[in-house]
Amino acid sequence: MPQLREAVTYPTEDDEWIQTILIGGVLSILGFLLIPLLFVYGYVVRVIGRSLEGDPKPPAFNDWEVLGVDGAKAFLVGVVYMLIPAIVGALTIGGSILAFATETRGGAATGVAGLIVGTLLTAVLSLVFGYAAVAAIVTYADARQLGAAFDLGMLKPIVLSVDYATAWALSIAVFLGASILVGVLNGIPILGAVIGAFVFFYAQVVAARLWAGGYADARGRAPEADQPDVGESVA
């Protein structure tokens, strides 16, 4: 697994890294349109794949059709894995809102208890399934097959690995750091939010590098330089 310092500098290990960050940031700003966000997800998949191949440099934004397809599949994997937390949250928090709507003392007490328990349970489940979802996306990027993201036999040694868990924890620290920086930048009207999009994209690339390293260590292998090009379309 790459050291945190190496992962943080990884996005700059290419002569055209500024152009790459600019493209990723602009796509992130336009993410509310969804389609641009799929290209960002596709780029994350490509970073993982290239890292597993042993490429020390970040990939470029090219082969846009492949990026879009990979991004759509990664998005689908994430949605499937987060369905349970979403359903639990809707049922518990929604039930609490209905309890409040009764406007009775008992309903209020039930609503408060349900809201607290529902929020905590949803948060815990989101962490657990988010942890598994990242492992699934990395497995997909490596195997080049969507079914691999749901193959329990392939996923079990990854999610139970200390190496992968460490990489995931470091990525959370990276995202927290980026969130703090973005929060500070948001103090600058409009411009802060724009710069924040570039910061968060940079953090995603760093996280992808960490995930790939943790995954490779969990599978007990060194990155391979002779794997197929990640730019090739996947099933």
Buried (B, 14 or more C-beta within 10 A) or exposed (E): BBEBEBBBEBBBEBEEBEEBBBBBBBBBBBBEEEEBBBBBBBBBBBBBBBBBBEBEBBBBBEBEEBBBBBBBBBBBBBEBBBEBBBEBBEEBBEBBEEBBEEEEEEBEEBBEEBBEEBBEBBEEBBEBBBBBBBBBBBBBBBBBBBEBBBBEEBBEEBBEBEBBBBBBEBBBEBBEBBBEBBEEBBEEEEEBEBBBBBBBBBBBBBBBBBBBBBBBBBBEEEBEEEBEEBBEEBE
